[in-house]
Amino acid sequence: MKYITSLFLLLILSSPIMSQDKPLQDDFDYKNFIKFYQKAENYMKTGDTSNGKKFVKNAMYYMKKLVKKGFGDDIADQVAKLEQWQSGFDAQKANRLQMHDVESEIGNWASKFITLKQANPFSRCQYLWDNMKSFDREKVLAMIQQFKASESFAKSNDFTQQRTLQLEGDIKDFDKVLVEVKFKEQVDKKIAELEGTHVENFFDGDMRELVFYVKSYRQVAPQNQTLQAYTKRVDDMQANKGQILNQARSNQQKAAVVSELPVADVQDAALEADFMRVAGAASPNHKPTSAIITSRKWAVNNDITGRPVSRQRIAAITYRDNTGQCFLEHILFLQDYSGGGYGRTKIYSAYGKKAYDCSLK
């Protein structure tokens, strides 16, 4: 019995020594390793990295076991090849992650360009300026080129590809965008209002909107000659505010005297009082005597998602000055939407006072 026990212990103690002396080719882990390695090598040679990646992963699993057993030197060439392939996979993954960030930023700018092209002029100028002042034309174009050359672009859906190409076209050929949004027409109209019979109280606000509108587009195409010309023009207007307002006062005096008062489209005592209060605060030397509402209901301005941003309504305000002379002024009133409802009434645009015979009713 003692002899059998001693023999059993001898067998147990000698087992690791026998394992270490066993040839590499007979090792179970090596057999699996070489099987997966050869399959990986075949796929990588044919360029099928998708399948190659699976077998590289399996081969590396058994590679680690063999290295732990002390067979690292015996499979050094295969280890180097596996690490080379894995390095390529890691680089591809890093590139895909980078392209995901690039695609996201391109999508963000594409959305802002939609707003830029669709925005109602001078109603969302601050929004335009806040979104476009950080725009870097060369950077965005470089991102688009990088994305278009990537595998991620080739595998992306039609919407992503079309959006990317549309953004690239908008940036490169910005003259077409200016035509689409009738840029010159809108700016010329605003400048004409400012240089026409403008009221001093509203000059700075309207001028600020004009600057925002022009420079938001200029940010996208800094070398565009049309935008350069308008930028210089609005800068000159800001510098010559006094001269413009003097001419506006002269234009007011030359304007034809009103021969008849407009007819009210609707009567609303509370709203009329509100309009008179706001108009009176803007013209302290003229006392409002009536408000004639000439638009039947509020015109609501919505953003591109359909949510209300503000609403507008027109009324003709009659005044009497300190000398007893009567004046009429058409004013566009505005109320901003704040989420829970519309805020206080303010003047969006006033079209200049014109004298009329106080006997008119």
C-alpha positions as CSV (number, residue, x, y, z in Angstrom):
1,M,0.0,0.0,0.0
2,K,2.8,2.3,0.9
3,Y,4.5,1.5,-2.4
4,I,1.4,2.4,-4.4
5,T,1.0,5.7,-2.6
6,S,4.6,6.6,-3.3
7,L,4.2,5.8,-6.9
8,F,1.1,8.0,-7.2
9,L,2.9,10.9,-5.6
10,L,5.8,10.5,-8.0
11,L,3.4,10.6,-11.0
12,I,1.8,13.8,-9.7
13,L,5.1,15.6,-9.0
14,S,6.5,14.6,-12.4
15,S,3.5,15.9,-14.4
16,P,4.5,19.6,-14.8
17,I,8.0,18.5,-15.8
18,M,6.6,16.3,-18.5
19,S,4.3,19.2,-19.7
20,Q,7.2,21.6,-20.0
21,D,9.2,19.0,-22.0
22,K,6.3,18.4,-24.4
23,P,7.1,19.8,-27.9
24,L,5.3,23.0,-28.9
25,Q,3.5,21.4,-31.8
26,D,1.8,19.0,-29.4
27,D,0.5,21.7,-27.1
28,F,-3.3,22.0,-27.1
29,D,-3.2,25.8,-27.0
30,Y,-0.7,25.9,-29.8
31,K,-2.9,23.8,-32.1
32,N,-5.8,26.2,-31.5
33,F,-3.5,29.2,-31.9
34,I,-2.0,28.1,-35.2
35,K,-5.4,27.2,-36.6
36,F,-6.9,30.7,-35.8
37,Y,-3.7,32.4,-36.9
38,Q,-3.6,30.8,-40.3
39,K,-7.3,31.6,-40.9
40,A,-6.6,35.2,-39.9
41,E,-3.6,35.4,-42.2
42,N,-5.7,34.1,-45.2
43,Y,-8.4,36.7,-44.6
44,M,-6.0,39.5,-44.1
45,K,-4.2,38.6,-47.4
46,T,-7.4,38.8,-49.3
47,G,-8.3,42.1,-47.7
48,D,-11.3,40.7,-45.8
49,T,-10.5,42.5,-42.5
50,S,-14.0,42.0,-41.2
51,N,-13.5,38.2,-40.9
52,G,-9.8,38.6,-40.3
53,K,-10.5,40.6,-37.2
54,K,-12.5,37.8,-35.6
55,F,-9.7,35.2,-36.1
56,V,-7.0,37.7,-35.0
57,K,-8.9,38.1,-31.7
58,N,-9.1,34.3,-31.2
59,A,-5.5,33.8,-32.1
60,M,-4.4,36.4,-29.6
61,Y,-6.4,34.7,-26.9
62,Y,-4.3,31.5,-27.3
63,M,-1.1,33.5,-28.0
64,K,-1.3,35.0,-24.5
65,K,-1.7,31.5,-23.1
66,L,1.4,30.3,-24.9
67,V,3.5,33.3,-23.9
68,K,2.5,32.5,-20.3
69,K,3.7,29.0,-20.7
70,G,7.1,30.2,-22.0
71,F,6.6,29.7,-25.7
72,G,6.9,33.4,-26.6
73,D,10.2,33.1,-28.4
74,D,8.9,30.2,-30.5
75,I,6.0,32.2,-31.9
76,A,7.7,35.6,-32.0
77,D,7.0,36.1,-35.8
78,Q,3.3,35.3,-35.5
79,V,3.0,37.6,-32.4
80,A,4.6,40.5,-34.3
81,K,2.2,40.0,-37.2
82,L,-0.9,39.7,-34.9
83,E,0.2,42.9,-33.0
84,Q,0.6,44.7,-36.4
85,W,-2.9,43.6,-37.5
86,Q,-4.4,44.6,-34.2
87,S,-2.7,48.0,-34.4
88,G,-4.4,48.5,-37.8
89,F,-7.7,47.6,-36.3
90,D,-7.2,50.0,-33.4
91,A,-6.3,52.8,-35.8
92,Q,-9.5,52.1,-37.9
93,K,-11.6,52.2,-34.7
94,A,-10.0,55.5,-33.7
95,N,-10.6,56.9,-37.2
96,R,-14.3,55.8,-37.1
97,L,-14.7,57.5,-33.7
98,Q,-13.1,60.6,-35.1
99,M,-15.3,60.5,-38.1
100,H,-18.4,60.1,-35.9
101,D,-17.4,63.4,-34.2
102,V,-16.8,65.1,-37.6
103,E,-20.1,63.8,-38.9
104,S,-21.9,65.2,-35.8
105,E,-20.3,68.6,-36.2
106,I,-21.1,68.7,-40.0
107,G,-24.7,67.8,-39.1
108,N,-24.8,70.6,-36.6
109,W,-23.6,73.2,-39.1
110,A,-26.0,71.8,-41.8
111,S,-28.9,72.4,-39.4
112,K,-27.7,76.0,-38.8
113,F,-27.4,76.6,-42.5
114,I,-31.0,75.5,-43.0
115,T,-32.0,78.1,-40.4
116,L,-29.8,80.7,-41.9
117,K,-31.4,80.2,-45.3
118,Q,-35.0,80.1,-44.0
119,A,-34.9,82.7,-41.2
120,N,-37.3,85.6,-41.6
121,P,-35.0,88.6,-42.0
122,F,-34.7,90.9,-38.9
123,S,-37.0,88.8,-36.8
124,R,-34.3,86.4,-35.6
125,C,-31.1,88.3,-36.2
126,Q,-29.7,87.7,-32.7
127,Y,-30.2,84.0,-33.2
128,L,-28.4,84.1,-36.5
129,W,-25.5,86.0,-35.1
130,D,-25.1,83.8,-32.0
131,N,-25.0,80.7,-34.2
132,M,-22.8,82.0,-37.1
133,K,-20.2,84.1,-35.3
134,S,-18.2,80.9,-34.4
135,F,-18.4,79.6,-38.0
136,D,-14.9,78.8,-39.4
137,R,-15.3,78.4,-43.2
138,E,-12.0,76.8,-43.9
139,K,-12.3,74.4,-40.9
140,V,-15.8,73.2,-41.9
141,L,-14.7,72.7,-45.6
142,A,-11.7,70.7,-44.4
143,M,-13.9,68.6,-42.2
144,I,-16.2,67.9,-45.1
145,Q,-13.3,66.8,-47.3
146,Q,-12.0,64.6,-44.6
147,F,-15.4,63.0,-44.0
148,K,-16.0,62.5,-47.7
149,A,-12.7,60.6,-48.1
150,S,-13.5,58.3,-45.1
151,E,-14.9,54.8,-45.0
152,S,-17.6,56.2,-42.6
153,F,-18.9,58.5,-45.4
154,A,-19.1,55.6,-47.9
155,K,-21.1,53.5,-45.3
156,S,-23.4,56.3,-44.2
157,N,-27.0,56.6,-45.4
158,D,-28.3,58.8,-48.2
159,F,-29.5,61.5,-45.9
160,T,-26.1,62.0,-44.3
161,Q,-24.3,62.1,-47.7
162,Q,-26.8,64.5,-49.2
163,R,-26.7,66.8,-46.2
164,T,-22.9,66.9,-46.3
165,L,-22.8,67.6,-50.0
166,Q,-25.5,70.3,-49.7
167,L,-23.6,72.0,-46.9
168,E,-20.4,71.9,-49.0
169,G,-22.3,73.4,-52.0
170,D,-23.8,76.2,-49.8
171,I,-20.4,77.2,-48.5
172,K,-18.6,77.1,-51.8
173,D,-21.3,78.8,-53.9
174,F,-22.7,81.2,-51.3
175,D,-24.0,83.6,-54.0
176,K,-26.8,81.1,-54.7
177,V,-27.8,81.2,-51.1
178,L,-27.9,85.0,-51.1
179,V,-30.2,84.8,-54.1
180,E,-32.4,82.2,-52.5
181,V,-33.0,84.3,-49.4
182,K,-33.4,87.5,-51.5
183,F,-30.6,89.0,-49.4
184,K,-30.0,92.2,-51.4
185,E,-33.7,92.9,-51.6
186,Q,-34.2,92.5,-47.8
187,V,-31.1,94.6,-46.9
188,D,-31.9,97.4,-49.4
189,K,-35.4,97.6,-48.0
190,K,-34.1,97.9,-44.5
191,I,-31.6,100.5,-45.4
192,A,-34.2,102.5,-47.3
193,E,-36.4,102.5,-44.1
194,L,-33.4,103.7,-42.0
195,E,-32.5,106.4,-44.4
196,G,-36.1,107.4,-45.1
197,T,-38.4,108.9,-42.4
198,H,-36.9,107.0,-39.5
199,V,-37.6,107.8,-35.9
200,E,-34.6,108.4,-33.6
201,N,-36.0,106.2,-30.8
202,F,-35.8,103.1,-33.0
203,F,-32.7,103.8,-35.0
204,D,-30.2,101.9,-32.8
205,G,-32.4,98.8,-32.5
206,D,-33.1,98.6,-36.3
207,M,-29.5,99.3,-37.1
208,R,-28.3,96.5,-34.7
209,E,-30.6,94.1,-36.5
210,L,-29.2,95.1,-39.9
211,V,-25.7,94.6,-38.7
212,F,-26.5,91.2,-37.3
213,Y,-28.2,90.1,-40.5
214,V,-25.3,91.3,-42.9
215,K,-22.5,90.0,-40.7
216,S,-24.1,86.6,-40.1
217,Y,-23.9,86.0,-43.8
218,R,-20.5,87.6,-44.1
219,Q,-19.2,85.1,-41.5
220,V,-19.8,82.3,-44.0
221,A,-18.3,84.0,-47.1
222,P,-15.8,86.7,-45.9
223,Q,-14.4,87.2,-49.4
224,N,-17.9,87.7,-51.0
225,Q,-17.8,91.1,-52.7
226,T,-21.6,91.7,-52.2
227,L,-21.3,91.0,-48.5
228,Q,-18.1,93.1,-48.2
229,A,-19.9,96.1,-49.8
230,Y,-22.9,95.8,-47.5
231,T,-20.7,95.4,-44.4
232,K,-18.9,98.7,-45.3
233,R,-22.2,100.4,-46.0
234,V,-23.8,99.5,-42.6
235,D,-20.6,100.4,-40.8
236,D,-20.7,103.9,-42.5
237,M,-24.4,104.2,-41.5
238,Q,-23.5,103.5,-37.9
239,A,-20.7,106.2,-38.1
240,N,-23.1,108.7,-39.7
241,K,-26.1,108.2,-37.5
242,G,-26.6,112.0,-36.9
243,Q,-26.6,112.8,-40.5
244,I,-29.0,110.1,-41.4
245,L,-31.5,111.1,-38.7
246,N,-31.3,114.8,-39.8
247,Q,-32.2,113.7,-43.3
248,A,-35.0,111.6,-41.9
249,R,-36.4,114.5,-40.1
250,S,-36.2,116.6,-43.3
251,N,-38.0,113.8,-45.1
252,Q,-40.7,113.7,-42.5
253,Q,-41.4,117.4,-42.9
254,K,-41.5,117.1,-46.7
255,A,-43.9,114.1,-46.6
256,A,-47.3,114.7,-47.9
257,V,-49.9,115.8,-45.3
258,V,-52.5,113.1,-44.5
259,S,-55.8,113.9,-46.2
260,E,-57.8,111.2,-44.5
261,L,-57.6,108.9,-41.6
262,P,-57.5,105.1,-42.1
263,V,-60.6,103.0,-41.2
264,A,-60.2,100.7,-38.2
265,D,-60.3,97.0,-39.2
266,V,-61.3,96.0,-35.6
267,Q,-62.0,97.9,-32.4
268,D,-60.6,96.7,-29.1
269,A,-60.5,99.3,-26.3
270,A,-57.9,97.5,-24.2
271,L,-55.6,96.9,-27.1
272,E,-56.0,100.5,-28.3
273,A,-55.0,101.8,-24.9
274,D,-52.0,99.5,-24.8
275,F,-50.8,100.7,-28.2
276,M,-51.3,104.4,-27.2
277,R,-49.3,103.8,-24.0
278,V,-46.4,102.3,-25.9
279,A,-46.4,104.9,-28.6
280,G,-46.6,107.8,-26.1
281,A,-43.6,106.4,-24.2
282,A,-41.6,106.4,-27.5
283,S,-42.6,110.0,-28.4
284,P,-42.7,112.1,-25.2
285,N,-43.2,115.3,-27.2
286,H,-46.4,114.0,-28.8
287,K,-49.5,112.9,-26.9
288,P,-51.4,110.0,-28.5
289,T,-55.1,110.8,-29.0
290,S,-56.3,107.5,-30.6
291,A,-55.2,104.1,-31.9
292,I,-56.7,102.9,-35.1
293,I,-56.1,99.1,-35.4
294,T,-55.7,98.4,-39.1
295,S,-54.9,94.6,-38.9
296,R,-57.8,92.3,-37.9
297,K,-55.7,89.8,-35.9
298,W,-52.1,89.2,-34.8
299,A,-49.7,87.8,-37.4
300,V,-47.7,85.0,-35.6
301,N,-44.0,84.5,-36.4
302,N,-42.9,80.8,-36.0
303,D,-39.5,79.3,-36.0
304,I,-38.5,76.4,-38.3
305,T,-40.0,73.9,-35.9
306,G,-43.4,75.6,-36.0
307,R,-43.2,77.0,-32.5
308,P,-44.3,80.7,-32.0
309,V,-41.5,83.2,-31.6
310,S,-43.4,86.5,-31.6
311,R,-46.6,88.1,-33.0
312,Q,-47.1,91.5,-34.8
313,R,-50.0,93.9,-35.4
314,I,-50.3,97.3,-37.1
315,A,-52.1,100.3,-35.9
316,A,-52.2,104.0,-36.8
317,I,-51.6,106.3,-33.9
318,T,-52.9,109.9,-33.9
319,Y,-51.0,112.5,-31.8
320,R,-51.2,116.1,-30.9
321,D,-47.9,118.0,-30.1
322,N,-47.3,120.9,-27.8
323,T,-48.3,123.4,-30.4
324,G,-51.6,121.7,-31.0
325,Q,-50.7,120.2,-34.4
326,C,-52.0,116.7,-35.3
327,F,-49.9,113.9,-36.6
328,L,-50.6,110.3,-37.8
329,E,-48.1,107.5,-37.6
330,H,-48.4,103.8,-38.7
331,I,-46.6,101.5,-36.2
332,L,-45.9,97.8,-36.3
333,F,-46.2,96.5,-32.7
334,L,-44.6,93.3,-31.5
335,Q,-45.0,90.9,-28.6
336,D,-42.3,88.2,-28.0
337,Y,-43.4,84.7,-27.0
338,S,-41.7,83.5,-23.8
339,G,-43.0,80.0,-23.4
340,G,-46.1,80.6,-21.3
341,G,-47.5,83.4,-23.4
342,Y,-46.8,86.7,-25.1
343,G,-44.9,89.4,-23.3
344,R,-45.3,93.2,-23.1
345,T,-46.0,95.1,-26.3
346,K,-43.2,97.0,-27.9
347,I,-42.6,98.9,-31.2
348,Y,-40.9,96.8,-33.9
349,S,-41.0,99.5,-36.5
350,A,-42.5,103.0,-36.8
351,Y,-43.0,104.6,-40.3
352,G,-42.7,108.3,-39.4
353,K,-45.2,110.9,-38.3
354,K,-47.2,112.8,-40.9
355,A,-49.2,116.0,-40.2
356,Y,-53.0,116.0,-40.8
357,D,-55.9,118.4,-40.3
358,C,-57.1,118.1,-36.7
359,S,-60.7,118.4,-37.9
360,L,-60.5,115.0,-39.7
361,K,-62.4,112.3,-38.0
